[in-house]
């Protein structure tokens, strides 16, 4: 089974990834073995999707990461509006 996961870290940071060994990958993130996630430890899994095919998992991860980047840019552009209520 291949897993697509969403992690929640410090400062409400989200991280999207995929793996076939969920326990090991979460441990790697929390031990600082991933440069991208090291500053925002500790991490916890907040969402999972299971796939029989690695290619399907990679495709879904890519789509989630594209959404995450677009969402982050939008939040940055309209941040002042979000603070005003």
PyMOL Python script that loads the backbone (N, CA, C, O; Angstrom):
from pymol import cmd

cmd.read_pdbstr("""\
ATOM      1  N   UNK A   1       0.858  -1.183   0.000  1.00  0.00           N
ATOM      2  CA  UNK A   1       0.000   0.000   0.000  1.00  0.00           C
ATOM      3  C   UNK A   1       0.897   1.237   0.000  1.00  0.00           C
ATOM      4  O   UNK A   1       1.906   1.291   0.703  1.00  0.00           O
ATOM      5  N   UNK A   2       0.516   2.209  -0.787  1.00  0.00           N
ATOM      6  CA  UNK A   2       1.223   3.490  -0.838  1.00  0.00           C
ATOM      7  C   UNK A   2       0.305   4.546  -0.232  1.00  0.00           C
ATOM      8  O   UNK A   2      -0.896   4.587  -0.501  1.00  0.00           O
ATOM      9  N   UNK A   3       0.898   5.384   0.582  1.00  0.00           N
ATOM     10  CA  UNK A   3       0.126   6.372   1.332  1.00  0.00           C
ATOM     11  C   UNK A   3       0.468   7.782   0.889  1.00  0.00           C
ATOM     12  O   UNK A   3       1.635   8.119   0.685  1.00  0.00           O
ATOM     13  N   UNK A   4      -0.560   8.599   0.743  1.00  0.00           N
ATOM     14  CA  UNK A   4      -0.403  10.045   0.592  1.00  0.00           C
ATOM     15  C   UNK A   4      -0.848  10.616   1.926  1.00  0.00           C
ATOM     16  O   UNK A   4      -1.920  10.285   2.433  1.00  0.00           O
ATOM     17  N   UNK A   5      -0.004  11.483   2.493  1.00  0.00           N
ATOM     18  CA  UNK A   5      -0.295  11.972   3.839  1.00  0.00           C
ATOM     19  C   UNK A   5      -0.165  13.486   3.910  1.00  0.00           C
ATOM     20  O   UNK A   5       0.540  14.116   3.121  1.00  0.00           O
ATOM     21  N   UNK A   6      -0.866  14.039   4.877  1.00  0.00           N
ATOM     22  CA  UNK A   6      -0.742  15.458   5.200  1.00  0.00           C
ATOM     23  C   UNK A   6      -0.317  15.529   6.655  1.00  0.00           C
ATOM     24  O   UNK A   6      -0.949  14.947   7.536  1.00  0.00           O
ATOM     25  N   UNK A   7       0.770  16.257   6.886  1.00  0.00           N
ATOM     26  CA  UNK A   7       1.277  16.455   8.241  1.00  0.00           C
ATOM     27  C   UNK A   7       0.980  17.871   8.688  1.00  0.00           C
ATOM     28  O   UNK A   7       0.950  18.798   7.878  1.00  0.00           O
ATOM     29  N   UNK A   8       0.761  18.031   9.977  1.00  0.00           N
ATOM     30  CA  UNK A   8       0.600  19.343  10.589  1.00  0.00           C
ATOM     31  C   UNK A   8       1.757  19.533  11.553  1.00  0.00           C
ATOM     32  O   UNK A   8       2.004  18.699  12.424  1.00  0.00           O
ATOM     33  N   UNK A   9       2.464  20.645  11.381  1.00  0.00           N
ATOM     34  CA  UNK A   9       3.618  20.926  12.226  1.00  0.00           C
ATOM     35  C   UNK A   9       3.470  22.240  12.966  1.00  0.00           C
ATOM     36  O   UNK A   9       2.406  22.859  12.993  1.00  0.00           O
ATOM     37  N   UNK A  10       4.579  22.638  13.565  1.00  0.00           N
ATOM     38  CA  UNK A  10       4.638  23.886  14.319  1.00  0.00           C
ATOM     39  C   UNK A  10       4.192  25.047  13.432  1.00  0.00           C
ATOM     40  O   UNK A  10       4.419  25.040  12.223  1.00  0.00           O
ATOM     41  N   UNK A  11       3.560  26.034  14.042  1.00  0.00           N
ATOM     42  CA  UNK A  11       3.049  27.229  13.353  1.00  0.00           C
ATOM     43  C   UNK A  11       1.978  26.876  12.318  1.00  0.00           C
ATOM     44  O   UNK A  11       1.806  27.587  11.328  1.00  0.00           O
ATOM     45  N   UNK A  12       1.259  25.769  12.556  1.00  0.00           N
ATOM     46  CA  UNK A  12       0.174  25.327  11.677  1.00  0.00           C
ATOM     47  C   UNK A  12       0.656  25.047  10.251  1.00  0.00           C
ATOM     48  O   UNK A  12      -0.110  25.162   9.295  1.00  0.00           O
ATOM     49  N   UNK A  13       1.914  24.685  10.121  1.00  0.00           N
ATOM     50  CA  UNK A  13       2.511  24.379   8.817  1.00  0.00           C
ATOM     51  C   UNK A  13       2.005  23.031   8.325  1.00  0.00           C
ATOM     52  O   UNK A  13       1.957  22.068   9.090  1.00  0.00           O
ATOM     53  N   UNK A  14       1.625  22.957   7.043  1.00  0.00           N
ATOM     54  CA  UNK A  14       1.200  21.702   6.439  1.00  0.00           C
ATOM     55  C   UNK A  14       2.293  21.173   5.523  1.00  0.00           C
ATOM     56  O   UNK A  14       3.012  21.942   4.884  1.00  0.00           O
ATOM     57  N   UNK A  15       2.409  19.858   5.467  1.00  0.00           N
ATOM     58  CA  UNK A  15       3.349  19.211   4.558  1.00  0.00           C
ATOM     59  C   UNK A  15       2.643  18.030   3.912  1.00  0.00           C
ATOM     60  O   UNK A  15       1.969  17.251   4.587  1.00  0.00           O
ATOM     61  N   UNK A  16       2.802  17.901   2.591  1.00  0.00           N
ATOM     62  CA  UNK A  16       2.195  16.818   1.827  1.00  0.00           C
ATOM     63  C   UNK A  16       3.294  15.868   1.365  1.00  0.00           C
ATOM     64  O   UNK A  16       4.339  16.309   0.889  1.00  0.00           O
ATOM     65  N   UNK A  17       3.059  14.565   1.505  1.00  0.00           N
ATOM     66  CA  UNK A  17       4.051  13.594   1.065  1.00  0.00           C
ATOM     67  C   UNK A  17       3.423  12.260   0.725  1.00  0.00           C
ATOM     68  O   UNK A  17       2.214  12.073   0.859  1.00  0.00           O
ATOM     69  N   UNK A  18       4.270  11.324   0.278  1.00  0.00           N
ATOM     70  CA  UNK A  18       3.804   9.971  -0.027  1.00  0.00           C
ATOM     71  C   UNK A  18       4.897   8.989   0.355  1.00  0.00           C
ATOM     72  O   UNK A  18       6.085   9.306   0.299  1.00  0.00           O
ATOM     73  N   UNK A  19       4.480   7.795   0.744  1.00  0.00           N
ATOM     74  CA  UNK A  19       5.418   6.763   1.176  1.00  0.00           C
ATOM     75  C   UNK A  19       4.740   5.405   1.143  1.00  0.00           C
ATOM     76  O   UNK A  19       3.515   5.306   1.077  1.00  0.00           O
ATOM     77  N   UNK A  20       5.556   4.359   1.191  1.00  0.00           N
ATOM     78  CA  UNK A  20       4.994   3.020   1.364  1.00  0.00           C
ATOM     79  C   UNK A  20       5.274   2.504   2.775  1.00  0.00           C
ATOM     80  O   UNK A  20       4.913   1.376   3.111  1.00  0.00           O
ATOM     81  N   UNK A  21       5.923   3.339   3.606  1.00  0.00           N
ATOM     82  CA  UNK A  21       6.211   2.974   4.998  1.00  0.00           C
ATOM     83  C   UNK A  21       5.904   4.187   5.882  1.00  0.00           C
ATOM     84  O   UNK A  21       6.786   4.990   6.189  1.00  0.00           O
ATOM     85  N   UNK A  22       4.662   4.297   6.274  1.00  0.00           N
ATOM     86  CA  UNK A  22       4.171   5.482   6.972  1.00  0.00           C
ATOM     87  C   UNK A  22       4.865   5.711   8.311  1.00  0.00           C
ATOM     88  O   UNK A  22       5.256   6.838   8.616  1.00  0.00           O
ATOM     89  N   UNK A  23       5.019   4.675   9.101  1.00  0.00           N
ATOM     90  CA  UNK A  23       5.659   4.841  10.418  1.00  0.00           C
ATOM     91  C   UNK A  23       7.082   5.367  10.285  1.00  0.00           C
ATOM     92  O   UNK A  23       7.475   6.296  10.990  1.00  0.00           O
ATOM     93  N   UNK A  24       7.855   4.769   9.376  1.00  0.00           N
ATOM     94  CA  UNK A  24       9.240   5.188   9.186  1.00  0.00           C
ATOM     95  C   UNK A  24       9.311   6.627   8.677  1.00  0.00           C
ATOM     96  O   UNK A  24      10.149   7.410   9.125  1.00  0.00           O
ATOM     97  N   UNK A  25       8.436   6.966   7.748  1.00  0.00           N
ATOM     98  CA  UNK A  25       8.479   8.315   7.169  1.00  0.00           C
ATOM     99  C   UNK A  25       8.129   9.370   8.214  1.00  0.00           C
ATOM    100  O   UNK A  25       8.773  10.418   8.260  1.00  0.00           O
ATOM    101  N   UNK A  26       7.132   9.121   9.049  1.00  0.00           N
ATOM    102  CA  UNK A  26       6.785  10.069  10.105  1.00  0.00           C
ATOM    103  C   UNK A  26       7.943  10.209  11.088  1.00  0.00           C
ATOM    104  O   UNK A  26       8.259  11.315  11.527  1.00  0.00           O
ATOM    105  N   UNK A  27       8.566   9.103  11.428  1.00  0.00           N
ATOM    106  CA  UNK A  27       9.727   9.138  12.314  1.00  0.00           C
ATOM    107  C   UNK A  27      10.859   9.959  11.686  1.00  0.00           C
ATOM    108  O   UNK A  27      11.497  10.761  12.368  1.00  0.00           O
ATOM    109  N   UNK A  28      11.106   9.762  10.393  1.00  0.00           N
ATOM    110  CA  UNK A  28      12.131  10.549   9.690  1.00  0.00           C
ATOM    111  C   UNK A  28      11.834  12.045   9.787  1.00  0.00           C
ATOM    112  O   UNK A  28      12.729  12.842  10.069  1.00  0.00           O
ATOM    113  N   UNK A  29      10.585  12.419   9.556  1.00  0.00           N
ATOM    114  CA  UNK A  29      10.212  13.839   9.648  1.00  0.00           C
ATOM    115  C   UNK A  29      10.456  14.369  11.059  1.00  0.00           C
ATOM    116  O   UNK A  29      11.010  15.456  11.221  1.00  0.00           O
ATOM    117  N   UNK A  30      10.058  13.630  12.061  1.00  0.00           N
ATOM    118  CA  UNK A  30      10.183  14.099  13.444  1.00  0.00           C
ATOM    119  C   UNK A  30      11.601  14.027  13.988  1.00  0.00           C
ATOM    120  O   UNK A  30      11.911  14.680  14.985  1.00  0.00           O
ATOM    121  N   UNK A  31      12.465  13.249  13.354  1.00  0.00           N
ATOM    122  CA  UNK A  31      13.876  13.206  13.750  1.00  0.00           C
ATOM    123  C   UNK A  31      14.718  14.216  12.977  1.00  0.00           C
ATOM    124  O   UNK A  31      15.932  14.290  13.169  1.00  0.00           O
ATOM    125  N   UNK A  32      14.077  14.997  12.099  1.00  0.00           N
ATOM    126  CA  UNK A  32      14.791  16.037  11.366  1.00  0.00           C
ATOM    127  C   UNK A  32      15.573  15.538  10.170  1.00  0.00           C
ATOM    128  O   UNK A  32      16.505  16.211   9.729  1.00  0.00           O
ATOM    129  N   UNK A  33      15.226  14.385   9.633  1.00  0.00           N
ATOM    130  CA  UNK A  33      15.950  13.820   8.490  1.00  0.00           C
ATOM    131  C   UNK A  33      15.516  14.410   7.155  1.00  0.00           C
ATOM    132  O   UNK A  33      16.124  14.120   6.125  1.00  0.00           O
ATOM    133  N   UNK A  34      14.483  15.226   7.160  1.00  0.00           N
ATOM    134  CA  UNK A  34      14.024  15.907   5.952  1.00  0.00           C
ATOM    135  C   UNK A  34      14.276  17.401   6.120  1.00  0.00           C
ATOM    136  O   UNK A  34      13.762  18.025   7.048  1.00  0.00           O
ATOM    137  N   UNK A  35      15.070  17.968   5.217  1.00  0.00           N
ATOM    138  CA  UNK A  35      15.414  19.390   5.301  1.00  0.00           C
ATOM    139  C   UNK A  35      14.158  20.262   5.265  1.00  0.00           C
ATOM    140  O   UNK A  35      14.069  21.260   5.981  1.00  0.00           O
ATOM    141  N   UNK A  36      13.194  19.885   4.433  1.00  0.00           N
ATOM    142  CA  UNK A  36      11.984  20.697   4.266  1.00  0.00           C
ATOM    143  C   UNK A  36      11.123  20.750   5.519  1.00  0.00           C
ATOM    144  O   UNK A  36      10.422  21.737   5.745  1.00  0.00           O
ATOM    145  N   UNK A  37      11.167  19.706   6.335  1.00  0.00           N
ATOM    146  CA  UNK A  37      10.273  19.653   7.493  1.00  0.00           C
ATOM    147  C   UNK A  37      10.975  19.860   8.827  1.00  0.00           C
ATOM    148  O   UNK A  37      10.318  20.046   9.852  1.00  0.00           O
ATOM    149  N   UNK A  38      12.285  19.829   8.822  1.00  0.00           N
ATOM    150  CA  UNK A  38      13.049  19.900  10.077  1.00  0.00           C
ATOM    151  C   UNK A  38      12.696  21.113  10.948  1.00  0.00           C
ATOM    152  O   UNK A  38      12.533  20.945  12.157  1.00  0.00           O
ATOM    153  N   UNK A  39      12.569  22.328  10.391  1.00  0.00           N
ATOM    154  CA  UNK A  39      12.317  23.494  11.251  1.00  0.00           C
ATOM    155  C   UNK A  39      10.940  23.525  11.915  1.00  0.00           C
ATOM    156  O   UNK A  39      10.718  24.304  12.842  1.00  0.00           O
ATOM    157  N   UNK A  40      10.027  22.693  11.455  1.00  0.00           N
ATOM    158  CA  UNK A  40       8.637  22.800  11.924  1.00  0.00           C
ATOM    159  C   UNK A  40       8.205  21.605  12.766  1.00  0.00           C
ATOM    160  O   UNK A  40       7.009  21.362  12.927  1.00  0.00           O
ATOM    161  N   UNK A  41       9.157  20.865  13.300  1.00  0.00           N
ATOM    162  CA  UNK A  41       8.856  19.717  14.160  1.00  0.00           C
ATOM    163  C   UNK A  41       8.241  20.174  15.466  1.00  0.00           C
ATOM    164  O   UNK A  41       8.515  21.294  15.897  1.00  0.00           O
ATOM    165  N   UNK A  42       7.432  19.372  16.110  1.00  0.00           N
ATOM    166  CA  UNK A  42       7.015  18.019  15.763  1.00  0.00           C
ATOM    167  C   UNK A  42       5.867  18.012  14.750  1.00  0.00           C
ATOM    168  O   UNK A  42       5.129  18.987  14.612  1.00  0.00           O
ATOM    169  N   UNK A  43       5.742  16.893  14.052  1.00  0.00           N
ATOM    170  CA  UNK A  43       4.712  16.693  13.044  1.00  0.00           C
ATOM    171  C   UNK A  43       3.734  15.625  13.509  1.00  0.00           C
ATOM    172  O   UNK A  43       4.099  14.688  14.220  1.00  0.00           O
ATOM    173  N   UNK A  44       2.480  15.788  13.088  1.00  0.00           N
ATOM    174  CA  UNK A  44       1.492  14.726  13.311  1.00  0.00           C
ATOM    175  C   UNK A  44       0.681  14.556  12.035  1.00  0.00           C
ATOM    176  O   UNK A  44       0.463  15.508  11.286  1.00  0.00           O
ATOM    177  N   UNK A  45       0.247  13.342  11.807  1.00  0.00           N
ATOM    178  CA  UNK A  45      -0.552  13.044  10.620  1.00  0.00           C
ATOM    179  C   UNK A  45      -1.975  13.528  10.859  1.00  0.00           C
ATOM    180  O   UNK A  45      -2.597  13.190  11.866  1.00  0.00           O
ATOM    181  N   UNK A  46      -2.482  14.325   9.917  1.00  0.00           N
ATOM    182  CA  UNK A  46      -3.857  14.813  10.040  1.00  0.00           C
ATOM    183  C   UNK A  46      -4.760  14.278   8.929  1.00  0.00           C
ATOM    184  O   UNK A  46      -5.981  14.420   8.992  1.00  0.00           O
ATOM    185  N   UNK A  47      -4.147  13.658   7.903  1.00  0.00           N
ATOM    186  CA  UNK A  47      -4.961  13.133   6.806  1.00  0.00           C
ATOM    187  C   UNK A  47      -4.175  12.068   6.052  1.00  0.00           C
ATOM    188  O   UNK A  47      -2.965  12.198   5.866  1.00  0.00           O
ATOM    189  N   UNK A  48      -4.866  11.011   5.618  1.00  0.00           N
ATOM    190  CA  UNK A  48      -4.260   9.902   4.869  1.00  0.00           C
ATOM    191  C   UNK A  48      -5.154   9.473   3.719  1.00  0.00           C
ATOM    192  O   UNK A  48      -6.380   9.511   3.821  1.00  0.00           O
ATOM    193  N   UNK A  49      -4.525   9.064   2.622  1.00  0.00           N
ATOM    194  CA  UNK A  49      -5.204   8.387   1.525  1.00  0.00           C
ATOM    195  C   UNK A  49      -4.342   7.194   1.133  1.00  0.00           C
ATOM    196  O   UNK A  49      -3.123   7.332   1.026  1.00  0.00           O
ATOM    197  N   UNK A  50      -4.939   6.032   0.916  1.00  0.00           N
ATOM    198  CA  UNK A  50      -4.211   4.831   0.526  1.00  0.00           C
ATOM    199  C   UNK A  50      -4.397   4.520  -0.948  1.00  0.00           C
ATOM    200  O   UNK A  50      -5.494   4.664  -1.487  1.00  0.00           O
ATOM    201  N   UNK A  51      -3.308   4.088  -1.606  1.00  0.00           N
ATOM    202  CA  UNK A  51      -3.328   3.751  -3.027  1.00  0.00           C
ATOM    203  C   UNK A  51      -2.605   2.430  -3.248  1.00  0.00           C
ATOM    204  O   UNK A  51      -1.584   2.165  -2.612  1.00  0.00           O
ATOM    205  N   UNK A  52      -3.129   1.602  -4.144  1.00  0.00           N
ATOM    206  CA  UNK A  52      -2.466   0.351  -4.495  1.00  0.00           C
ATOM    207  C   UNK A  52      -1.262   0.615  -5.395  1.00  0.00           C
ATOM    208  O   UNK A  52      -0.294  -0.145  -5.374  1.00  0.00           O
ATOM    209  N   UNK A  53      -1.316   1.678  -6.177  1.00  0.00           N
ATOM    210  CA  UNK A  53      -0.272   2.000  -7.143  1.00  0.00           C
ATOM    211  C   UNK A  53       0.581   3.171  -6.675  1.00  0.00           C
ATOM    212  O   UNK A  53       0.050   4.193  -6.239  1.00  0.00           O
ATOM    213  N   UNK A  54       1.902   3.027  -6.762  1.00  0.00           N
ATOM    214  CA  UNK A  54       2.808   4.122  -6.409  1.00  0.00           C
ATOM    215  C   UNK A  54       2.602   5.306  -7.354  1.00  0.00           C
ATOM    216  O   UNK A  54       2.659   6.458  -6.923  1.00  0.00           O
ATOM    217  N   UNK A  55       2.364   5.032  -8.631  1.00  0.00           N
ATOM    218  CA  UNK A  55       2.152   6.115  -9.594  1.00  0.00           C
ATOM    219  C   UNK A  55       0.923   6.944  -9.235  1.00  0.00           C
ATOM    220  O   UNK A  55       0.948   8.169  -9.353  1.00  0.00           O
ATOM    221  N   UNK A  56      -0.144   6.294  -8.801  1.00  0.00           N
ATOM    222  CA  UNK A  56      -1.344   7.023  -8.377  1.00  0.00           C
ATOM    223  C   UNK A  56      -1.049   7.880  -7.149  1.00  0.00           C
ATOM    224  O   UNK A  56      -1.516   9.015  -7.053  1.00  0.00           O
ATOM    225  N   UNK A  57      -0.274   7.336  -6.210  1.00  0.00           N
ATOM    226  CA  UNK A  57       0.083   8.091  -5.006  1.00  0.00           C
ATOM    227  C   UNK A  57       0.942   9.301  -5.361  1.00  0.00           C
ATOM    228  O   UNK A  57       0.730  10.389  -4.826  1.00  0.00           O
ATOM    229  N   UNK A  58       1.907   9.121  -6.257  1.00  0.00           N
ATOM    230  CA  UNK A  58       2.766  10.233  -6.678  1.00  0.00           C
ATOM    231  C   UNK A  58       1.958  11.325  -7.372  1.00  0.00           C
ATOM    232  O   UNK A  58       2.196  12.513  -7.156  1.00  0.00           O
ATOM    233  N   UNK A  59       1.000  10.915  -8.208  1.00  0.00           N
ATOM    234  CA  UNK A  59       0.158  11.885  -8.905  1.00  0.00           C
ATOM    235  C   UNK A  59      -0.677  12.688  -7.912  1.00  0.00           C
ATOM    236  O   UNK A  59      -0.790  13.908  -8.038  1.00  0.00           O
ATOM    237  N   UNK A  60      -1.253  12.017  -6.937  1.00  0.00           N
ATOM    238  CA  UNK A  60      -2.074  12.709  -5.927  1.00  0.00           C
ATOM    239  C   UNK A  60      -1.224  13.646  -5.075  1.00  0.00           C
ATOM    240  O   UNK A  60      -1.646  14.762  -4.771  1.00  0.00           O
ATOM    241  N   UNK A  61      -0.021  13.196  -4.686  1.00  0.00           N
ATOM    242  CA  UNK A  61       0.882  14.044  -3.906  1.00  0.00           C
ATOM    243  C   UNK A  61       1.208  15.315  -4.684  1.00  0.00           C
ATOM    244  O   UNK A  61       1.188  16.412  -4.127  1.00  0.00           O
ATOM    245  N   UNK A  62       1.505  15.165  -5.962  1.00  0.00           N
ATOM    246  CA  UNK A  62       1.834  16.320  -6.810  1.00  0.00           C
ATOM    247  C   UNK A  62       0.672  17.316  -6.847  1.00  0.00           C
ATOM    248  O   UNK A  62       0.879  18.524  -6.735  1.00  0.00           O
ATOM    249  N   UNK A  63      -0.537  16.805  -7.004  1.00  0.00           N
ATOM    250  CA  UNK A  63      -1.711  17.685  -7.049  1.00  0.00           C
ATOM    251  C   UNK A  63      -1.921  18.402  -5.717  1.00  0.00           C
ATOM    252  O   UNK A  63      -2.255  19.587  -5.698  1.00  0.00           O
ATOM    253  N   UNK A  64      -1.729  17.699  -4.616  1.00  0.00           N
ATOM    254  CA  UNK A  64      -1.875  18.331  -3.299  1.00  0.00           C
ATOM    255  C   UNK A  64      -0.805  19.401  -3.081  1.00  0.00           C
ATOM    256  O   UNK A  64      -1.097  20.464  -2.533  1.00  0.00           O
ATOM    257  N   UNK A  65       0.423  19.130  -3.503  1.00  0.00           N
ATOM    258  CA  UNK A  65       1.493  20.116  -3.334  1.00  0.00           C
ATOM    259  C   UNK A  65       1.233  21.350  -4.182  1.00  0.00           C
ATOM    260  O   UNK A  65       1.492  22.468  -3.739  1.00  0.00           O
ATOM    261  N   UNK A  66       0.721  21.162  -5.402  1.00  0.00           N
ATOM    262  CA  UNK A  66       0.384  22.311  -6.241  1.00  0.00           C
ATOM    263  C   UNK A  66      -0.710  23.142  -5.585  1.00  0.00           C
ATOM    264  O   UNK A  66      -0.648  24.371  -5.594  1.00  0.00           O
ATOM    265  N   UNK A  67      -1.710  22.477  -5.015  1.00  0.00           N
ATOM    266  CA  UNK A  67      -2.767  23.190  -4.304  1.00  0.00           C
ATOM    267  C   UNK A  67      -2.186  23.946  -3.119  1.00  0.00           C
ATOM    268  O   UNK A  67      -2.522  25.109  -2.895  1.00  0.00           O
ATOM    269  N   UNK A  68      -1.315  23.291  -2.361  1.00  0.00           N
ATOM    270  CA  UNK A  68      -0.717  23.916  -1.181  1.00  0.00           C
ATOM    271  C   UNK A  68       0.068  25.161  -1.525  1.00  0.00           C
ATOM    272  O   UNK A  68      -0.010  26.159  -0.808  1.00  0.00           O
ATOM    273  N   UNK A  69       0.828  25.122  -2.614  1.00  0.00           N
ATOM    274  CA  UNK A  69       1.614  26.281  -3.029  1.00  0.00           C
ATOM    275  C   UNK A  69       0.697  27.412  -3.477  1.00  0.00           C
ATOM    276  O   UNK A  69       0.932  28.572  -3.140  1.00  0.00           O
ATOM    277  N   UNK A  70      -0.339  27.083  -4.229  1.00  0.00           N
ATOM    278  CA  UNK A  70      -1.291  28.105  -4.678  1.00  0.00           C
ATOM    279  C   UNK A  70      -2.015  28.730  -3.496  1.00  0.00           C
ATOM    280  O   UNK A  70      -2.211  29.944  -3.451  1.00  0.00           O
ATOM    281  N   UNK A  71      -2.410  27.897  -2.539  1.00  0.00           N
ATOM    282  CA  UNK A  71      -3.102  28.372  -1.348  1.00  0.00           C
ATOM    283  C   UNK A  71      -2.205  29.301  -0.536  1.00  0.00           C
ATOM    284  O   UNK A  71      -2.663  30.336  -0.050  1.00  0.00           O
ATOM    285  N   UNK A  72      -0.937  28.941  -0.387  1.00  0.00           N
ATOM    286  CA  UNK A  72       0.001  29.773   0.379  1.00  0.00           C
ATOM    287  C   UNK A  72       0.199  31.131  -0.292  1.00  0.00           C
ATOM    288  O   UNK A  72       0.234  32.160   0.383  1.00  0.00           O
ATOM    289  N   UNK A  73       0.328  31.135  -1.611  1.00  0.00           N
ATOM    290  CA  UNK A  73       0.493  32.412  -2.327  1.00  0.00           C
ATOM    291  C   UNK A  73      -0.749  33.288  -2.173  1.00  0.00           C
ATOM    292  O   UNK A  73      -0.639  34.497  -1.973  1.00  0.00           O
ATOM    293  N   UNK A  74      -1.926  32.677  -2.267  1.00  0.00           N
ATOM    294  CA  UNK A  74      -3.166  33.434  -2.110  1.00  0.00           C
ATOM    295  C   UNK A  74      -3.265  34.017  -0.707  1.00  0.00           C
ATOM    296  O   UNK A  74      -3.622  35.185  -0.550  1.00  0.00           O
ATOM    297  N   UNK A  75      -2.955  33.220   0.315  1.00  0.00           N
ATOM    298  CA  UNK A  75      -2.999  33.728   1.691  1.00  0.00           C
ATOM    299  C   UNK A  75      -2.050  34.904   1.870  1.00  0.00           C
ATOM    300  O   UNK A  75      -2.375  35.862   2.571  1.00  0.00           O
ATOM    301  N   UNK A  76      -0.891  34.839   1.249  1.00  0.00           N
ATOM    302  CA  UNK A  76       0.078  35.928   1.356  1.00  0.00           C
ATOM    303  C   UNK A  76      -0.462  37.193   0.689  1.00  0.00           C
ATOM    304  O   UNK A  76      -0.298  38.294   1.214  1.00  0.00           O
ATOM    305  N   UNK A  77      -1.099  37.035  -0.458  1.00  0.00           N
ATOM    306  CA  UNK A  77      -1.621  38.191  -1.192  1.00  0.00           C
ATOM    307  C   UNK A  77      -2.795  38.855  -0.478  1.00  0.00           C
ATOM    308  O   UNK A  77      -2.956  40.073  -0.557  1.00  0.00           O
ATOM    309  N   UNK A  78      -3.609  38.075   0.211  1.00  0.00           N
ATOM    310  CA  UNK A  78      -4.803  38.649   0.845  1.00  0.00           C
ATOM    311  C   UNK A  78      -4.700  38.643   2.365  1.00  0.00           C
ATOM    312  O   UNK A  78      -5.710  38.773   3.057  1.00  0.00           O
ATOM    313  N   UNK A  79      -3.500  38.494   2.882  1.00  0.00           N
ATOM    314  CA  UNK A  79      -3.297  38.400   4.327  1.00  0.00           C
ATOM    315  C   UNK A  79      -3.918  39.539   5.104  1.00  0.00           C
ATOM    316  O   UNK A  79      -4.511  39.324   6.161  1.00  0.00           O
ATOM    317  N   UNK A  80      -3.788  40.756   4.588  1.00  0.00           N
ATOM    318  CA  UNK A  80      -4.356  41.907   5.303  1.00  0.00           C
ATOM    319  C   UNK A  80      -5.877  41.811   5.390  1.00  0.00           C
ATOM    320  O   UNK A  80      -6.461  42.235   6.388  1.00  0.00           O
ATOM    321  N   UNK A  81      -6.520  41.271   4.379  1.00  0.00           N
ATOM    322  CA  UNK A  81      -7.975  41.101   4.405  1.00  0.00           C
ATOM    323  C   UNK A  81      -8.381  40.061   5.451  1.00  0.00           C
ATOM    324  O   UNK A  81      -9.401  40.207   6.124  1.00  0.00           O
ATOM    325  N   UNK A  82      -7.572  39.018   5.577  1.00  0.00           N
ATOM    326  CA  UNK A  82      -7.878  37.973   6.550  1.00  0.00           C
ATOM    327  C   UNK A  82      -7.768  38.498   7.973  1.00  0.00           C
ATOM    328  O   UNK A  82      -8.521  38.075   8.850  1.00  0.00           O
ATOM    329  N   UNK A  83      -6.835  39.418   8.209  1.00  0.00           N
ATOM    330  CA  UNK A  83      -6.649  39.973   9.547  1.00  0.00           C
ATOM    331  C   UNK A  83      -7.755  40.950   9.914  1.00  0.00           C
ATOM    332  O   UNK A  83      -8.101  41.089  11.087  1.00  0.00           O
ATOM    333  N   UNK A  84      -8.307  41.625   8.917  1.00  0.00           N
ATOM    334  CA  UNK A  84      -9.355  42.609   9.176  1.00  0.00           C
ATOM    335  C   UNK A  84     -10.697  41.966   9.501  1.00  0.00           C
ATOM    336  O   UNK A  84     -11.618  42.634   9.971  1.00  0.00           O
ATOM    337  N   UNK A  85     -10.800  40.673   9.247  1.00  0.00           N
ATOM    338  CA  UNK A  85     -12.022  39.967   9.594  1.00  0.00           C
ATOM    339  C   UNK A  85     -12.950  39.865   8.460  1.00  0.00           C
ATOM    340  O   UNK A  85     -14.031  39.293   8.597  1.00  0.00           O
TER     341      UNK A  85
END
""", "prot")
cmd.dss("prot")
cmd.show_as("cartoon", "prot")
cmd.util.cbc("prot")
cmd.orient("prot")
